[in-house]
Amino acid sequence: LGGFTMETAGALSYGRRVWALAKVSEGADIVEGDTVRPYVLLGTSYDGTMATIAKFTSVRVVCNNTITAAVNNSESQIRVLHSERFNADDVRLQLGIVANQWERFLVQSRKLAGETMTGEQADEFVTELLKPYHTGKIEIKDSRAFKRIIELFNGRAIGSDIVGVAGTRWAALNAVTELVDHERGRSDNTRIESAWFGTGAALKNRALELLSA
């Protein structure tokens, strides 16, 4: 795809799906020293179980946390069915939206970094975040996911030591993304697949929506 630099690629789920990241630019800081870079995530499958997709993905440099198609899902993802011919030039033109997505993401993230969050507010946020996914008999606040997100928010997350991050809504978002990207899943493959294409991606997008409301 002209205008993008292919940076890395790999296979998921025992070779059924393949993906690649194409770097759009060198990125920008959310707060000083906390750089985020924009990418285009390309994904497809060998067996037709997933349409070919191209969508905006941001990567936080300090920890490789990702937010995929986070600002406006209806505008941030392109899908090409396997029955259609993949036209790289058409996709490149449609991905003009990436520049707009990136600018909106920067504005949104910097706003989150400028808003403090108390411990009580963090508890309320994580409770609401996990409600649709909580099916156990124990209380949400007693769940493993709740406790871990709160731990990460309270300074255990990578990048929490960067000035201007701790105690903000940006820190809360990164607590969720770190859990999804680095700690959930039984293997690297299942973790990446969930974080980019499955329930992990949905959880991160829900977190951003709640924090930005």
C-alpha positions, -999 to +999 in steps of 0.1 A: +000+000+000+017+032-012+023+058+016+026+032+043+057+013+056+052-024+063+067-030+097+058-065+109+036-094+101+026-128+115+001-156+117-027-163+141-048-193+153-027-221+138-022-204+105-059-197+097-054-159+100-026-137+089-019-100+098+005-072+091+011-037+106+019-008+083+033+022+100+017+055+090+041+080+108+065+083+137+037+093+160+032+119+187+032+123+224+000+121+245+020+137+274+057+144+272+076+112+269+045+090+262+046+084+224+018+068+205+022+057+168-005+052+142-006+020+121-028+004+096-037-032+107-043-056+078-058-089+084-072-118+064-077-156+067-066-186+046-099-204+050-124-176+044-135-173+080-126-136+081-130-110+054-099-090+045-098-060+068-078-028+070-083-005+100-066+022+121-046+010+151-026+030+176+004+016+194+017+031+227+055+028+224+064+024+260+044-008+264+030-018+229-005-014+241-030-011+212-063+006+205-078-006+173-106+013+154-113+031+186-127+064+176-155+056+152-159+020+141-181+028+112-154+049+095-123+033+107-125-002+091-125-014+056-137-049+048-132-069+016-151-102+013-132-131-001-156-132-030-144-098-040-112-088-056-088-071-032-077-038-049-048-022-030-052+012-047-089+014-037-080+005-001-052+030+000-076+057-011-103+047+014-076+048+041-074+085+038-096+082+069-066+070+089-052+106+090-085+118+104-087+089+128-052+096+141-059+133+147-092+125+165-074+098+186-047+123+196-072+149+207-093+123+226-063+108+243-048+141+253-081+151+268-081+118+288-046+125+300-057+159+312-086+145+333-079+132+368-097+101+381-102+092+418-100+057+432-138+058+436-143+069+400-119+041+388-139+015+407-172+028+391-156+028+357-142-008+359-175-021+373-195-006+344-168-018+319-171-054+330-209-056+335-216-071+300-189-097+304-195-108+340-214-141+343-200-155+375-217-157+409-191-136+426-194-098+427-177-079+399-154-062+424-142-096+435-134-108+400-098-113+389-102-088+360-115-061+382-087-065+407-060-065+381-073-035+362-074-015+395-039-027+403-026-015+369-044+018+373-029+023+407+007+023+394+015-013+383+010-006+346+040-001+323+044+037+317+027+047+350+059+064+360+057+089+332+048+123+345+012+132+338-001+096+334-008+083+369-043+091+383-058+101+349-084+086+326-055+079+302-040+057+329-073+039+332-075+032+295-040+019+295-047-004+325-074-020+304-053-023+272-024-037+292-046-064+307-060-074+272-028-071+252-003-087+276-021-108+302-052-124+288-053-155+267-037-189+269-010-182+243+005-153+223-017-162+193-050-162+212-041-130+231-033-111+199-063-124+181-086-113+209-069-080+213-072-071+176-102-090+163-122-104+192-136-098+227-104-080+238-108-054+210-144-049+220-135-045+257-108-019+249-132+000+226-159+000+254-133+013+278-125+042+256-162+050+250-169+050+288-139+071+296-147+096+269-184+100+278 
